[in-house]
Amino acid sequence: MAEQQPKPTVRELIGDTAPKLLELTEGVLFGDIWERPELSKRDRSLITVSTLVALNRTDQLRFHLERALENGVTKDEIVELITHLAFYAGWPPAMSAIIMAKDVFSQDK
């Protein structure tokens, strides 16, 4: 089995190109919005994954599926979320999301 390469951080991905976007991502999005007590991180993950599936934003979905699992969302809940959204957001985004979720689940052992 091939050893997995470490995933690049957002700093490595965009830091040199877009330092202000990096600053906003780290300071505002993850430093403030995700830390607000009015919603749990688990609830924020459910909302974020739902939005990314509904908008078919697969570039960001993998990261947030992994984060959702870390934040206490179960695999069964993610599958149910995607199944539910198939009827509201469309079949193609749901199919793309479930294939990605299956891959994320297989790496979460």
LINPEBEL-V833397 format. One line per field, one symbol per residue. psi: psi as a letter, one per 30 degrees, with the letter a starting at -180 (. if undefined). Layout:
psi: ???
//
This chain:
psi: kkkkkkkkleeeefeeeieeeeeeeeeedffdeffkffkleeeeeeeeeeeeeeghifefeeefeeeeeeggkleeeeeeeeeefefefleeeeeeeeeeeeeeeffi.
//
